[in-house]
Amino acid sequence: MSNIRFLARITGFSPPPLTKHYAGLPAELTGGKDMRGEMSLPSLLVIEQKPDGIFLYRYTLDQQCVGDTWHQSIDEAKDQAAIEYHEQISAWHDIPPDVSDVIAYAKRILYQH
């Protein structure tokens, strides 16, 4: 299986995202005390096909992963991104197989003015 990857830029947050991503365990697993921290808002979305499924990753421009979800198909991952970020997503772009630093590549092709 080849490593199929796509990326898209998040162009804004209006309205705010419907989904929030957290780091840490929920209150149900910590004796009723919610000790999670809300993750930063992403600037970049990456879809990557791996042997165990399709993953939708959310990144800040300083390469911090701020959430990921598993999906059965690329279309399902794109649909999830659309649900979370509405119409605030740029077109999806293929990531060439030889690109190892996805964030640097994204900055070069999506954020040049």
N, C-alpha and C positions, 0 to 999 in steps of 0.2 A: 504494500500500500504506500503510495507516495504521500508526502507530507503536504496536504493542501491547506493553505492559509490565506486569510483575507484580513484587511484592516479598513477601518473607517474612523473618521474624525467626528467627535461630538462638537457641534457648532454652538451650543448654548443650552440653557436649562429653563425654558419657558414653554409650558409650565414645568414646575420642578419634577424630577423623576418620581415615578410611582413606587419604585423599589429602592430600599435602602440596604446597604451591605454593612455587616458588622464583623468585628474581630472579637473572638472570645466565645465562651459557652453561654447559652441562654439561661435564664433564671431557673428553668425547670431542672437544670443539671447542676446548679450551684446553690442548692438549699433555699431557693426563692429570691436570692439577691441577684439582680441583673448587673453583671460586671462587664458587659460588652462595651466596646467603643465603636462609635460610628466611623466608618471608613470615609476617606476623602472622595469627592466627586471625580469621576474619570474624565480624561480628555480624549482617550483613544480606546477603540474596541478592536480586539483581535479574535478571529475565529480560527481555530486550529483543529485539524483532523488528526487524531491519534489512534493507536490500536484499540483503545478501550472507549472510544466515542468521540464526539465533537464537543469542544470546549469553547465557551465564550468568555474571554478574559477582558477585564476592564483595567486600564492603566492610567496613571497620571503621567505627565510629560517628564517627570524626574524618575521614571521607571519603576514606580511603586505599583504593585498589583493591588487593586482595591476591590477585588471580587472576581469570582469565576462561577460558572454554572455548566453542568453537563447537559448535552442534548443528543437526540438520536439522529439528527440530520443537520446539514448546513442551513437549510431553509428554516428549520425550527429555531436554530440559534439566531438567525437574522430576524425572525419574528419576535423572539424574546427581546432583542435589542430595540426593536421598534416599539414594543409595549413599554419598555422602561424609559426610553428616551424620545418617544414620539417622533416628530418630523425633524428632530435636531441632529440627524445623522447624515454625514456626507455620503456620497456614493461609495460602495464597497470596492476595494482595489485588491487585486491578486498580489501576494507577496512572493517574489521569486524564490526558488528553492535554495539559492546560494546566500540569501540574506540571513545572517546570524543575529544581528542586533536590530530587532524589529522596531524599537522605539527610535533609534537613529534614522532608520530608513523612513519611518512615518514622518519624522520631523522634516526630512529632506523633501519628500514628495507631497505632503499634505499641508505643511505649515509655511512654505516659502511664499513670500508676497512680492 
